[in-house]
Amino acid sequence: MLHEPLHFRFPRSVNIQWHSENAAPREPTSNEGLSWHLRHAVHCNCCHLPGEVARELGRRQIFAYVSDPK
């Protein structure tokens, strides 16, 4: 686990292939929803984490760092 808040260092863009292969769960458990949002943040940069998700990740002390893979 990395100990930095999640943030991006590259312009917003949609990873269409990732989205087509990874639909968000319809009625996820808390863990399923958090897992999907973390994977989404790593593989796609189309939007910020929802506030509720970011707060829950912080409450659980789950942090990640995403940067442009050059």
mmCIF file as Biopython writes it, N, C-alpha, C and O atoms, coordinates in Angstrom:
data_model
#
loop_
_atom_site.group_PDB
_atom_site.id
_atom_site.type_symbol
_atom_site.label_atom_id
_atom_site.label_alt_id
_atom_site.label_comp_id
_atom_site.label_asym_id
_atom_site.label_entity_id
_atom_site.label_seq_id
_atom_site.pdbx_PDB_ins_code
_atom_site.Cartn_x
_atom_site.Cartn_y
_atom_site.Cartn_z
_atom_site.occupancy
_atom_site.B_iso_or_equiv
_atom_site.auth_seq_id
_atom_site.auth_asym_id
_atom_site.pdbx_PDB_model_num
ATOM 1   N N  . MET A ? 1  ? 0.856   -1.178 0.000   1.0 0.0 1  A 1 
ATOM 2   C CA . MET A ? 1  ? 0.000   0.000  0.000   1.0 0.0 1  A 1 
ATOM 3   C C  . MET A ? 1  ? 0.893   1.230  0.000   1.0 0.0 1  A 1 
ATOM 4   O O  . MET A ? 1  ? 1.827   1.321  0.797   1.0 0.0 1  A 1 
ATOM 5   N N  . LEU A ? 2  ? 0.616   2.166  -0.880  1.0 0.0 2  A 1 
ATOM 6   C CA . LEU A ? 2  ? 1.338   3.421  -0.908  1.0 0.0 2  A 1 
ATOM 7   C C  . LEU A ? 2  ? 0.642   4.405  0.015   1.0 0.0 2  A 1 
ATOM 8   O O  . LEU A ? 2  ? -0.566  4.306  0.232   1.0 0.0 2  A 1 
ATOM 9   N N  . HIS A ? 3  ? 1.379   5.339  0.553   1.0 0.0 3  A 1 
ATOM 10  C CA . HIS A ? 3  ? 0.808   6.245  1.544   1.0 0.0 3  A 1 
ATOM 11  C C  . HIS A ? 3  ? 0.732   7.673  1.031   1.0 0.0 3  A 1 
ATOM 12  O O  . HIS A ? 3  ? 1.187   8.603  1.697   1.0 0.0 3  A 1 
ATOM 13  N N  . GLU A ? 4  ? 0.164   7.842  -0.137  1.0 0.0 4  A 1 
ATOM 14  C CA . GLU A ? 4  ? -0.057  9.162  -0.699  1.0 0.0 4  A 1 
ATOM 15  C C  . GLU A ? 4  ? -1.483  9.210  -1.232  1.0 0.0 4  A 1 
ATOM 16  O O  . GLU A ? 4  ? -1.990  8.205  -1.729  1.0 0.0 4  A 1 
ATOM 17  N N  . PRO A ? 5  ? -2.136  10.368 -1.135  1.0 0.0 5  A 1 
ATOM 18  C CA . PRO A ? 5  ? -3.480  10.478 -1.707  1.0 0.0 5  A 1 
ATOM 19  C C  . PRO A ? 5  ? -3.457  10.230 -3.204  1.0 0.0 5  A 1 
ATOM 20  O O  . PRO A ? 5  ? -2.462  10.510 -3.873  1.0 0.0 5  A 1 
ATOM 21  N N  . LEU A ? 6  ? -4.555  9.706  -3.725  1.0 0.0 6  A 1 
ATOM 22  C CA . LEU A ? 6  ? -4.677  9.440  -5.154  1.0 0.0 6  A 1 
ATOM 23  C C  . LEU A ? 6  ? -4.754  10.761 -5.903  1.0 0.0 6  A 1 
ATOM 24  O O  . LEU A ? 6  ? -5.586  11.608 -5.577  1.0 0.0 6  A 1 
ATOM 25  N N  . HIS A ? 7  ? -3.904  10.950 -6.896  1.0 0.0 7  A 1 
ATOM 26  C CA . HIS A ? 7  ? -3.992  12.104 -7.777  1.0 0.0 7  A 1 
ATOM 27  C C  . HIS A ? 7  ? -3.370  11.749 -9.115  1.0 0.0 7  A 1 
ATOM 28  O O  . HIS A ? 7  ? -2.669  10.746 -9.252  1.0 0.0 7  A 1 
ATOM 29  N N  . PHE A ? 8  ? -3.641  12.589 -10.093 1.0 0.0 8  A 1 
ATOM 30  C CA . PHE A ? 8  ? -3.202  12.303 -11.450 1.0 0.0 8  A 1 
ATOM 31  C C  . PHE A ? 8  ? -2.205  13.356 -11.909 1.0 0.0 8  A 1 
ATOM 32  O O  . PHE A ? 8  ? -2.269  14.511 -11.489 1.0 0.0 8  A 1 
ATOM 33  N N  . ARG A ? 9  ? -1.270  12.942 -12.788 1.0 0.0 9  A 1 
ATOM 34  C CA . ARG A ? 9  ? -0.290  13.871 -13.324 1.0 0.0 9  A 1 
ATOM 35  C C  . ARG A ? 9  ? -0.401  13.990 -14.836 1.0 0.0 9  A 1 
ATOM 36  O O  . ARG A ? 9  ? 0.546   14.436 -15.484 1.0 0.0 9  A 1 
ATOM 37  N N  . PHE A ? 10 ? -1.515  13.609 -15.407 1.0 0.0 10 A 1 
ATOM 38  C CA . PHE A ? 10 ? -1.666  13.700 -16.845 1.0 0.0 10 A 1 
ATOM 39  C C  . PHE A ? 10 ? -3.095  14.112 -17.164 1.0 0.0 10 A 1 
ATOM 40  O O  . PHE A ? 10 ? -3.984  13.947 -16.328 1.0 0.0 10 A 1 
ATOM 41  N N  . PRO A ? 11 ? -3.335  14.651 -18.369 1.0 0.0 11 A 1 
ATOM 42  C CA . PRO A ? 11 ? -4.655  15.168 -18.721 1.0 0.0 11 A 1 
ATOM 43  C C  . PRO A ? 11 ? -5.741  14.092 -18.662 1.0 0.0 11 A 1 
ATOM 44  O O  . PRO A ? 11 ? -5.471  12.907 -18.857 1.0 0.0 11 A 1 
ATOM 45  N N  . ARG A ? 12 ? -6.940  14.517 -18.395 1.0 0.0 12 A 1 
ATOM 46  C CA . ARG A ? 12 ? -8.081  13.597 -18.335 1.0 0.0 12 A 1 
ATOM 47  C C  . ARG A ? 12 ? -8.326  12.965 -19.701 1.0 0.0 12 A 1 
ATOM 48  O O  . ARG A ? 12 ? -8.298  13.648 -20.724 1.0 0.0 12 A 1 
ATOM 49  N N  . SER A ? 13 ? -8.566  11.657 -19.707 1.0 0.0 13 A 1 
ATOM 50  C CA . SER A ? 13 ? -8.879  10.939 -20.938 1.0 0.0 13 A 1 
ATOM 51  C C  . SER A ? 13 ? -9.644  9.674  -20.572 1.0 0.0 13 A 1 
ATOM 52  O O  . SER A ? 13 ? -9.559  9.191  -19.443 1.0 0.0 13 A 1 
ATOM 53  N N  . VAL A ? 14 ? -10.389 9.145  -21.530 1.0 0.0 14 A 1 
ATOM 54  C CA . VAL A ? 14 ? -11.188 7.939  -21.302 1.0 0.0 14 A 1 
ATOM 55  C C  . VAL A ? 14 ? -10.489 6.740  -21.937 1.0 0.0 14 A 1 
ATOM 56  O O  . VAL A ? 14 ? -10.090 6.784  -23.101 1.0 0.0 14 A 1 
ATOM 57  N N  . ASN A ? 15 ? -10.347 5.676  -21.160 1.0 0.0 15 A 1 
ATOM 58  C CA . ASN A ? 15 ? -9.809  4.421  -21.682 1.0 0.0 15 A 1 
ATOM 59  C C  . ASN A ? 15 ? -11.017 3.590  -22.112 1.0 0.0 15 A 1 
ATOM 60  O O  . ASN A ? 15 ? -11.584 2.844  -21.313 1.0 0.0 15 A 1 
ATOM 61  N N  . ILE A ? 16 ? -11.401 3.723  -23.364 1.0 0.0 16 A 1 
ATOM 62  C CA . ILE A ? 16 ? -12.624 3.084  -23.865 1.0 0.0 16 A 1 
ATOM 63  C C  . ILE A ? 16 ? -12.540 1.564  -23.762 1.0 0.0 16 A 1 
ATOM 64  O O  . ILE A ? 16 ? -13.517 0.912  -23.392 1.0 0.0 16 A 1 
ATOM 65  N N  . GLN A ? 17 ? -11.383 1.000  -24.085 1.0 0.0 17 A 1 
ATOM 66  C CA . GLN A ? 17 ? -11.242 -0.451 -24.017 1.0 0.0 17 A 1 
ATOM 67  C C  . GLN A ? 17 ? -11.446 -0.937 -22.581 1.0 0.0 17 A 1 
ATOM 68  O O  . GLN A ? 17 ? -12.160 -1.915 -22.358 1.0 0.0 17 A 1 
ATOM 69  N N  . TRP A ? 18 ? -10.827 -0.264 -21.601 1.0 0.0 18 A 1 
ATOM 70  C CA . TRP A ? 18 ? -10.972 -0.687 -20.206 1.0 0.0 18 A 1 
ATOM 71  C C  . TRP A ? 18 ? -12.434 -0.621 -19.774 1.0 0.0 18 A 1 
ATOM 72  O O  . TRP A ? 18 ? -12.943 -1.543 -19.138 1.0 0.0 18 A 1 
ATOM 73  N N  . HIS A ? 19 ? -13.108 0.484  -20.127 1.0 0.0 19 A 1 
ATOM 74  C CA . HIS A ? 19 ? -14.523 0.631  -19.754 1.0 0.0 19 A 1 
ATOM 75  C C  . HIS A ? 19 ? -15.388 -0.457 -20.380 1.0 0.0 19 A 1 
ATOM 76  O O  . HIS A ? 19 ? -16.304 -0.963 -19.732 1.0 0.0 19 A 1 
ATOM 77  N N  . SER A ? 20 ? -15.111 -0.824 -21.632 1.0 0.0 20 A 1 
ATOM 78  C CA . SER A ? 20 ? -15.934 -1.838 -22.296 1.0 0.0 20 A 1 
ATOM 79  C C  . SER A ? 20 ? -15.730 -3.225 -21.669 1.0 0.0 20 A 1 
ATOM 80  O O  . SER A ? 20 ? -16.620 -4.073 -21.732 1.0 0.0 20 A 1 
ATOM 81  N N  . GLU A ? 21 ? -14.567 -3.448 -21.071 1.0 0.0 21 A 1 
ATOM 82  C CA . GLU A ? 21 ? -14.273 -4.750 -20.464 1.0 0.0 21 A 1 
ATOM 83  C C  . GLU A ? 21 ? -14.521 -4.787 -18.959 1.0 0.0 21 A 1 
ATOM 84  O O  . GLU A ? 21 ? -14.443 -5.856 -18.352 1.0 0.0 21 A 1 
ATOM 85  N N  . ASN A ? 22 ? -14.818 -3.643 -18.345 1.0 0.0 22 A 1 
ATOM 86  C CA . ASN A ? 22 ? -14.945 -3.571 -16.886 1.0 0.0 22 A 1 
ATOM 87  C C  . ASN A ? 22 ? -16.120 -2.706 -16.469 1.0 0.0 22 A 1 
ATOM 88  O O  . ASN A ? 22 ? -15.945 -1.600 -15.958 1.0 0.0 22 A 1 
ATOM 89  N N  . ALA A ? 23 ? -17.305 -3.218 -16.692 1.0 0.0 23 A 1 
ATOM 90  C CA . ALA A ? 23 ? -18.495 -2.466 -16.289 1.0 0.0 23 A 1 
ATOM 91  C C  . ALA A ? 23 ? -18.541 -2.336 -14.771 1.0 0.0 23 A 1 
ATOM 92  O O  . ALA A ? 23 ? -18.158 -3.252 -14.044 1.0 0.0 23 A 1 
ATOM 93  N N  . ALA A ? 24 ? -19.011 -1.195 -14.310 1.0 0.0 24 A 1 
ATOM 94  C CA . ALA A ? 24 ? -19.161 -0.999 -12.869 1.0 0.0 24 A 1 
ATOM 95  C C  . ALA A ? 24 ? -20.225 -1.973 -12.351 1.0 0.0 24 A 1 
ATOM 96  O O  . ALA A ? 24 ? -21.237 -2.192 -13.018 1.0 0.0 24 A 1 
ATOM 97  N N  . PRO A ? 25 ? -20.003 -2.557 -11.168 1.0 0.0 25 A 1 
ATOM 98  C CA . PRO A ? 25 ? -20.996 -3.488 -10.627 1.0 0.0 25 A 1 
ATOM 99  C C  . PRO A ? 25 ? -22.324 -2.782 -10.360 1.0 0.0 25 A 1 
ATOM 100 O O  . PRO A ? 25 ? -22.350 -1.623 -9.947  1.0 0.0 25 A 1 
ATOM 101 N N  . ARG A ? 26 ? -23.430 -3.498 -10.600 1.0 0.0 26 A 1 
ATOM 102 C CA . ARG A ? 26 ? -24.762 -2.887 -10.451 1.0 0.0 26 A 1 
ATOM 103 C C  . ARG A ? 26 ? -25.139 -2.605 -9.007  1.0 0.0 26 A 1 
ATOM 104 O O  . ARG A ? 26 ? -25.565 -1.493 -8.695  1.0 0.0 26 A 1 
ATOM 105 N N  . GLU A ? 27 ? -24.998 -3.557 -8.137  1.0 0.0 27 A 1 
ATOM 106 C CA . GLU A ? 27 ? -25.300 -3.367 -6.716  1.0 0.0 27 A 1 
ATOM 107 C C  . GLU A ? 27 ? -24.129 -3.913 -5.911  1.0 0.0 27 A 1 
ATOM 108 O O  . GLU A ? 27 ? -24.233 -4.970 -5.288  1.0 0.0 27 A 1 
ATOM 109 N N  . PRO A ? 28 ? -23.012 -3.184 -5.926  1.0 0.0 28 A 1 
ATOM 110 C CA . PRO A ? 28 ? -21.804 -3.719 -5.307  1.0 0.0 28 A 1 
ATOM 111 C C  . PRO A ? 28 ? -21.835 -3.659 -3.785  1.0 0.0 28 A 1 
ATOM 112 O O  . PRO A ? 28 ? -22.494 -2.808 -3.188  1.0 0.0 28 A 1 
ATOM 113 N N  . THR A ? 29 ? -21.107 -4.584 -3.180  1.0 0.0 29 A 1 
ATOM 114 C CA . THR A ? 29 ? -20.838 -4.449 -1.755  1.0 0.0 29 A 1 
ATOM 115 C C  . THR A ? 29 ? -19.853 -3.292 -1.624  1.0 0.0 29 A 1 
ATOM 116 O O  . THR A ? 29 ? -19.320 -2.816 -2.627  1.0 0.0 29 A 1 
ATOM 117 N N  . SER A ? 30 ? -19.614 -2.847 -0.430  1.0 0.0 30 A 1 
ATOM 118 C CA . SER A ? 30 ? -18.672 -1.754 -0.214  1.0 0.0 30 A 1 
ATOM 119 C C  . SER A ? 30 ? -17.296 -2.111 -0.774  1.0 0.0 30 A 1 
ATOM 120 O O  . SER A ? 30 ? -16.670 -1.297 -1.453  1.0 0.0 30 A 1 
ATOM 121 N N  . ASN A ? 31 ? -16.828 -3.322 -0.491  1.0 0.0 31 A 1 
ATOM 122 C CA . ASN A ? 31 ? -15.508 -3.739 -0.973  1.0 0.0 31 A 1 
ATOM 123 C C  . ASN A ? 31 ? -15.461 -3.835 -2.491  1.0 0.0 31 A 1 
ATOM 124 O O  . ASN A ? 31 ? -14.464 -3.440 -3.096  1.0 0.0 31 A 1 
ATOM 125 N N  . GLU A ? 32 ? -16.514 -4.352 -3.121  1.0 0.0 32 A 1 
ATOM 126 C CA . GLU A ? 32 ? -16.555 -4.456 -4.581  1.0 0.0 32 A 1 
ATOM 127 C C  . GLU A ? 32 ? -16.521 -3.070 -5.228  1.0 0.0 32 A 1 
ATOM 128 O O  . GLU A ? 32 ? -15.827 -2.856 -6.221  1.0 0.0 32 A 1 
ATOM 129 N N  . GLY A ? 33 ? -17.272 -2.144 -4.658  1.0 0.0 33 A 1 
ATOM 130 C CA . GLY A ? 33 ? -17.304 -0.786 -5.200  1.0 0.0 33 A 1 
ATOM 131 C C  . GLY A ? 33 ? -15.953 -0.094 -5.072  1.0 0.0 33 A 1 
ATOM 132 O O  . GLY A ? 33 ? -15.481 0.541  -6.015  1.0 0.0 33 A 1 
ATOM 133 N N  . LEU A ? 34 ? -15.334 -0.219 -3.905  1.0 0.0 34 A 1 
ATOM 134 C CA . LEU A ? 34 ? -14.023 0.395  -3.707  1.0 0.0 34 A 1 
ATOM 135 C C  . LEU A ? 34 ? -12.989 -0.222 -4.645  1.0 0.0 34 A 1 
ATOM 136 O O  . LEU A ? 34 ? -12.159 0.485  -5.216  1.0 0.0 34 A 1 
ATOM 137 N N  . SER A ? 35 ? -13.045 -1.544 -4.800  1.0 0.0 35 A 1 
ATOM 138 C CA . SER A ? 35 ? -12.112 -2.232 -5.684  1.0 0.0 35 A 1 
ATOM 139 C C  . SER A ? 35 ? -12.274 -1.743 -7.120  1.0 0.0 35 A 1 
ATOM 140 O O  . SER A ? 35 ? -11.284 -1.473 -7.799  1.0 0.0 35 A 1 
ATOM 141 N N  . TRP A ? 36 ? -13.515 -1.629 -7.583  1.0 0.0 36 A 1 
ATOM 142 C CA . TRP A ? 36 ? -13.751 -1.169 -8.952  1.0 0.0 36 A 1 
ATOM 143 C C  . TRP A ? 36 ? -13.214 0.251  -9.139  1.0 0.0 36 A 1 
ATOM 144 O O  . TRP A ? 36 ? -12.541 0.533  -10.130 1.0 0.0 36 A 1 
ATOM 145 N N  . HIS A ? 37 ? -13.506 1.139  -8.201  1.0 0.0 37 A 1 
ATOM 146 C CA . HIS A ? 37 ? -13.066 2.530  -8.323  1.0 0.0 37 A 1 
ATOM 147 C C  . HIS A ? 37 ? -11.545 2.646  -8.303  1.0 0.0 37 A 1 
ATOM 148 O O  . HIS A ? 37 ? -10.987 3.476  -9.021  1.0 0.0 37 A 1 
ATOM 149 N N  . LEU A ? 38 ? -10.867 1.839  -7.503  1.0 0.0 38 A 1 
ATOM 150 C CA . LEU A ? 38 ? -9.400  1.867  -7.503  1.0 0.0 38 A 1 
ATOM 151 C C  . LEU A ? 38 ? -8.839  1.375  -8.830  1.0 0.0 38 A 1 
ATOM 152 O O  . LEU A ? 38 ? -7.927  1.988  -9.386  1.0 0.0 38 A 1 
ATOM 153 N N  . ARG A ? 39 ? -9.384  0.261  -9.346  1.0 0.0 39 A 1 
ATOM 154 C CA . ARG A ? 39 ? -8.936  -0.246 -10.644 1.0 0.0 39 A 1 
ATOM 155 C C  . ARG A ? 39 ? -9.214  0.778  -11.738 1.0 0.0 39 A 1 
ATOM 156 O O  . ARG A ? 39 ? -8.392  0.980  -12.632 1.0 0.0 39 A 1 
ATOM 157 N N  . HIS A ? 40 ? -10.380 1.426  -11.661 1.0 0.0 40 A 1 
ATOM 158 C CA . HIS A ? 40 ? -10.744 2.455  -12.629 1.0 0.0 40 A 1 
ATOM 159 C C  . HIS A ? 40 ? -9.744  3.604  -12.576 1.0 0.0 40 A 1 
ATOM 160 O O  . HIS A ? 40 ? -9.311  4.089  -13.622 1.0 0.0 40 A 1 
ATOM 161 N N  . ALA A ? 41 ? -9.375  4.040  -11.399 1.0 0.0 41 A 1 
ATOM 162 C CA . ALA A ? 41 ? -8.419  5.147  -11.266 1.0 0.0 41 A 1 
ATOM 163 C C  . ALA A ? 41 ? -7.057  4.794  -11.856 1.0 0.0 41 A 1 
ATOM 164 O O  . ALA A ? 41 ? -6.369  5.661  -12.395 1.0 0.0 41 A 1 
ATOM 165 N N  . VAL A ? 42 ? -6.670  3.535  -11.758 1.0 0.0 42 A 1 
ATOM 166 C CA . VAL A ? 42 ? -5.376  3.104  -12.284 1.0 0.0 42 A 1 
ATOM 167 C C  . VAL A ? 42 ? -5.411  2.984  -13.809 1.0 0.0 42 A 1 
ATOM 168 O O  . VAL A ? 42 ? -4.440  3.341  -14.476 1.0 0.0 42 A 1 
ATOM 169 N N  . HIS A ? 43 ? -6.512  2.488  -14.365 1.0 0.0 43 A 1 
ATOM 170 C CA . HIS A ? 43 ? -6.571  2.172  -15.795 1.0 0.0 43 A 1 
ATOM 171 C C  . HIS A ? 43 ? -7.242  3.230  -16.654 1.0 0.0 43 A 1 
ATOM 172 O O  . HIS A ? 43 ? -7.088  3.211  -17.875 1.0 0.0 43 A 1 
ATOM 173 N N  . CYS A ? 44 ? -7.973  4.144  -16.059 1.0 0.0 44 A 1 
ATOM 174 C CA . CYS A ? 44 ? -8.684  5.164  -16.821 1.0 0.0 44 A 1 
ATOM 175 C C  . CYS A ? 44 ? -8.589  6.478  -16.061 1.0 0.0 44 A 1 
ATOM 176 O O  . CYS A ? 44 ? -8.513  6.486  -14.833 1.0 0.0 44 A 1 
ATOM 177 N N  . ASN A ? 45 ? -8.594  7.559  -16.773 1.0 0.0 45 A 1 
ATOM 178 C CA . ASN A ? 45 ? -8.448  8.860  -16.151 1.0 0.0 45 A 1 
ATOM 179 C C  . ASN A ? 45 ? -9.584  9.787  -16.581 1.0 0.0 45 A 1 
ATOM 180 O O  . ASN A ? 45 ? -9.362  10.966 -16.854 1.0 0.0 45 A 1 
ATOM 181 N N  . CYS A ? 46 ? -10.799 9.244  -16.639 1.0 0.0 46 A 1 
ATOM 182 C CA . CYS A ? 46 ? -11.903 10.036 -17.171 1.0 0.0 46 A 1 
ATOM 183 C C  . CYS A ? 46 ? -12.580 10.918 -16.131 1.0 0.0 46 A 1 
ATOM 184 O O  . CYS A ? 46 ? -13.264 11.876 -16.492 1.0 0.0 46 A 1 
ATOM 185 N N  . CYS A ? 47 ? -12.404 10.615 -14.844 1.0 0.0 47 A 1 
ATOM 186 C CA . CYS A ? 47 ? -13.069 11.432 -13.824 1.0 0.0 47 A 1 
ATOM 187 C C  . CYS A ? 47 ? -12.380 11.241 -12.472 1.0 0.0 47 A 1 
ATOM 188 O O  . CYS A ? 47 ? -11.589 10.318 -12.278 1.0 0.0 47 A 1 
ATOM 189 N N  . HIS A ? 48 ? -12.706 12.140 -11.550 1.0 0.0 48 A 1 
ATOM 190 C CA . HIS A ? 48 ? -12.180 12.030 -10.193 1.0 0.0 48 A 1 
ATOM 191 C C  . HIS A ? 48 ? -12.938 10.944 -9.433  1.0 0.0 48 A 1 
ATOM 192 O O  . HIS A ? 48 ? -14.043 10.560 -9.815  1.0 0.0 48 A 1 
ATOM 193 N N  . LEU A ? 49 ? -12.331 10.456 -8.356  1.0 0.0 49 A 1 
ATOM 194 C CA . LEU A ? 49 ? -13.049 9.536  -7.483  1.0 0.0 49 A 1 
ATOM 195 C C  . LEU A ? 49 ? -14.238 10.271 -6.872  1.0 0.0 49 A 1 
ATOM 196 O O  . LEU A ? 49 ? -14.101 11.429 -6.479  1.0 0.0 49 A 1 
ATOM 197 N N  . PRO A ? 50 ? -15.403 9.626  -6.783  1.0 0.0 50 A 1 
ATOM 198 C CA . PRO A ? 50 ? -16.519 10.258 -6.094  1.0 0.0 50 A 1 
ATOM 199 C C  . PRO A ? 50 ? -16.127 10.555 -4.640  1.0 0.0 50 A 1 
ATOM 200 O O  . PRO A ? 50 ? -15.365 9.803  -4.032  1.0 0.0 50 A 1 
ATOM 201 N N  . GLY A ? 51 ? -16.648 11.646 -4.093  1.0 0.0 51 A 1 
ATOM 202 C CA . GLY A ? 51 ? -16.307 12.058 -2.735  1.0 0.0 51 A 1 
ATOM 203 C C  . GLY A ? 51 ? -16.527 10.967 -1.702  1.0 0.0 51 A 1 
ATOM 204 O O  . GLY A ? 51 ? -15.694 10.767 -0.818  1.0 0.0 51 A 1 
ATOM 205 N N  . GLU A ? 52 ? -17.643 10.262 -1.809  1.0 0.0 52 A 1 
ATOM 206 C CA . GLU A ? 52 ? -17.954 9.199  -0.854  1.0 0.0 52 A 1 
ATOM 207 C C  . GLU A ? 52 ? -16.902 8.088  -0.911  1.0 0.0 52 A 1 
ATOM 208 O O  . GLU A ? 52 ? -16.509 7.548  0.124   1.0 0.0 52 A 1 
ATOM 209 N N  . VAL A ? 53 ? -16.453 7.752  -2.106  1.0 0.0 53 A 1 
ATOM 210 C CA . VAL A ? 53 ? -15.439 6.711  -2.287  1.0 0.0 53 A 1 
ATOM 211 C C  . VAL A ? 53 ? -14.103 7.186  -1.709  1.0 0.0 53 A 1 
ATOM 212 O O  . VAL A ? 53 ? -13.434 6.443  -0.991  1.0 0.0 53 A 1 
ATOM 213 N N  . ALA A ? 54 ? -13.721 8.420  -2.022  1.0 0.0 54 A 1 
ATOM 214 C CA . ALA A ? 54 ? -12.462 8.968  -1.516  1.0 0.0 54 A 1 
ATOM 215 C C  . ALA A ? 54 ? -12.460 9.009  0.013   1.0 0.0 54 A 1 
ATOM 216 O O  . ALA A ? 54 ? -11.452 8.687  0.641   1.0 0.0 54 A 1 
ATOM 217 N N  . ARG A ? 55 ? -13.579 9.401  0.609   1.0 0.0 55 A 1 
ATOM 218 C CA . ARG A ? 55 ? -13.666 9.441  2.081   1.0 0.0 55 A 1 
ATOM 219 C C  . ARG A ? 55 ? -13.539 8.046  2.683   1.0 0.0 55 A 1 
ATOM 220 O O  . ARG A ? 55 ? -12.855 7.864  3.690   1.0 0.0 55 A 1 
ATOM 221 N N  . GLU A ? 56 ? -14.195 7.059  2.072   1.0 0.0 56 A 1 
ATOM 222 C CA . GLU A ? 56 ? -14.124 5.689  2.593   1.0 0.0 56 A 1 
ATOM 223 C C  . GLU A ? 56 ? -12.713 5.121  2.452   1.0 0.0 56 A 1 
ATOM 224 O O  . GLU A ? 56 ? -12.231 4.431  3.351   1.0 0.0 56 A 1 
ATOM 225 N N  . LEU A ? 57 ? -12.053 5.403  1.336   1.0 0.0 57 A 1 
ATOM 226 C CA . LEU A ? 57 ? -10.674 4.947  1.167   1.0 0.0 57 A 1 
ATOM 227 C C  . LEU A ? 57 ? -9.773  5.587  2.224   1.0 0.0 57 A 1 
ATOM 228 O O  . LEU A ? 57 ? -8.914  4.918  2.798   1.0 0.0 57 A 1 
ATOM 229 N N  . GLY A ? 58 ? -9.969  6.869  2.478   1.0 0.0 58 A 1 
ATOM 230 C CA . GLY A ? 58 ? -9.201  7.543  3.519   1.0 0.0 58 A 1 
ATOM 231 C C  . GLY A ? 58 ? -9.485  6.967  4.892   1.0 0.0 58 A 1 
ATOM 232 O O  . GLY A ? 58 ? -8.572  6.779  5.695   1.0 0.0 58 A 1 
ATOM 233 N N  . ARG A ? 59 ? -10.768 6.685  5.165   1.0 0.0 59 A 1 
ATOM 234 C CA . ARG A ? 59 ? -11.140 6.105  6.459   1.0 0.0 59 A 1 
ATOM 235 C C  . ARG A ? 59 ? -10.461 4.759  6.670   1.0 0.0 59 A 1 
ATOM 236 O O  . ARG A ? 59 ? -10.057 4.421  7.782   1.0 0.0 59 A 1 
ATOM 237 N N  . ARG A ? 60 ? -10.340 3.986  5.574   1.0 0.0 60 A 1 
ATOM 238 C CA . ARG A ? 60 ? -9.691  2.669  5.648   1.0 0.0 60 A 1 
ATOM 239 C C  . ARG A ? 60 ? -8.169  2.759  5.486   1.0 0.0 60 A 1 
ATOM 240 O O  . ARG A ? 60 ? -7.472  1.745  5.517   1.0 0.0 60 A 1 
ATOM 241 N N  . GLN A ? 61 ? -7.674  3.965  5.316   1.0 0.0 61 A 1 
ATOM 242 C CA . GLN A ? 61 ? -6.250  4.218  5.111   1.0 0.0 61 A 1 
ATOM 243 C C  . GLN A ? 61 ? -5.706  3.463  3.898   1.0 0.0 61 A 1 
ATOM 244 O O  . GLN A ? 61 ? -4.640  2.850  3.946   1.0 0.0 61 A 1 
ATOM 245 N N  . ILE A ? 62 ? -6.479  3.531  2.807   1.0 0.0 62 A 1 
ATOM 246 C CA . ILE A ? 62 ? -6.066  2.952  1.533   1.0 0.0 62 A 1 
ATOM 247 C C  . ILE A ? 62 ? -5.708  4.117  0.624   1.0 0.0 62 A 1 
ATOM 248 O O  . ILE A ? 62 ? -6.554  4.958  0.322   1.0 0.0 62 A 1 
ATOM 249 N N  . PHE A ? 63 ? -4.460  4.165  0.189   1.0 0.0 63 A 1 
ATOM 250 C CA . PHE A ? 63 ? -3.981  5.251  -0.641  1.0 0.0 63 A 1 
ATOM 251 C C  . PHE A ? 63 ? -3.305  4.676  -1.878  1.0 0.0 63 A 1 
ATOM 252 O O  . PHE A ? 63 ? -2.835  3.538  -1.865  1.0 0.0 63 A 1 
ATOM 253 N N  . ALA A ? 64 ? -3.259  5.457  -2.932  1.0 0.0 64 A 1 
ATOM 254 C CA . ALA A ? 64 ? -2.603  5.033  -4.164  1.0 0.0 64 A 1 
ATOM 255 C C  . ALA A ? 64 ? -2.040  6.259  -4.853  1.0 0.0 64 A 1 
ATOM 256 O O  . ALA A ? 64 ? -2.473  7.381  -4.589  1.0 0.0 64 A 1 
ATOM 257 N N  . TYR A ? 65 ? -1.096  6.051  -5.716  1.0 0.0 65 A 1 
ATOM 258 C CA . TYR A ? 65 ? -0.487  7.123  -6.486  1.0 0.0 65 A 1 
ATOM 259 C C  . TYR A ? 65 ? -0.489  6.697  -7.943  1.0 0.0 65 A 1 
ATOM 260 O O  . TYR A ? 65 ? 0.014   5.624  -8.278  1.0 0.0 65 A 1 
ATOM 261 N N  . VAL A ? 66 ? -1.041  7.515  -8.798  1.0 0.0 66 A 1 
ATOM 262 C CA . VAL A ? 66 ? -1.134  7.193  -10.215 1.0 0.0 66 A 1 
ATOM 263 C C  . VAL A ? 66 ? -0.426  8.283  -10.983 1.0 0.0 66 A 1 
ATOM 264 O O  . VAL A ? 66 ? -0.717  9.463  -10.787 1.0 0.0 66 A 1 
ATOM 265 N N  . SER A ? 67 ? 0.503   7.913  -11.859 1.0 0.0 67 A 1 
ATOM 266 C CA . SER A ? 67 ? 1.182   8.908  -12.673 1.0 0.0 67 A 1 
ATOM 267 C C  . SER A ? 67 ? 1.309   8.417  -14.097 1.0 0.0 67 A 1 
ATOM 268 O O  . SER A ? 67 ? 1.051   7.249  -14.385 1.0 0.0 67 A 1 
ATOM 269 N N  . ASP A ? 68 ? 1.700   9.296  -14.976 1.0 0.0 68 A 1 
ATOM 270 C CA . ASP A ? 68 ? 1.826   8.977  -16.397 1.0 0.0 68 A 1 
ATOM 271 C C  . ASP A ? 68 ? 2.938   7.953  -16.612 1.0 0.0 68 A 1 
ATOM 272 O O  . ASP A ? 68 ? 4.089   8.221  -16.265 1.0 0.0 68 A 1 
ATOM 273 N N  . PRO A ? 69 ? 2.620   6.775  -17.181 1.0 0.0 69 A 1 
ATOM 274 C CA . PRO A ? 69 ? 3.649   5.754  -17.411 1.0 0.0 69 A 1 
ATOM 275 C C  . PRO A ? 69 ? 4.488   6.101  -18.642 1.0 0.0 69 A 1 
ATOM 276 O O  . PRO A ? 69 ? 4.106   5.763  -19.762 1.0 0.0 69 A 1 
ATOM 277 N N  . LYS A ? 70 ? 5.608   6.760  -18.449 1.0 0.0 70 A 1 
ATOM 278 C CA . LYS A ? 70 ? 6.458   7.174  -19.582 1.0 0.0 70 A 1 
ATOM 279 C C  . LYS A ? 70 ? 7.579   6.211  -19.774 1.0 0.0 70 A 1 
ATOM 280 O O  . LYS A ? 70 ? 8.399   6.390  -20.675 1.0 0.0 70 A 1 
#
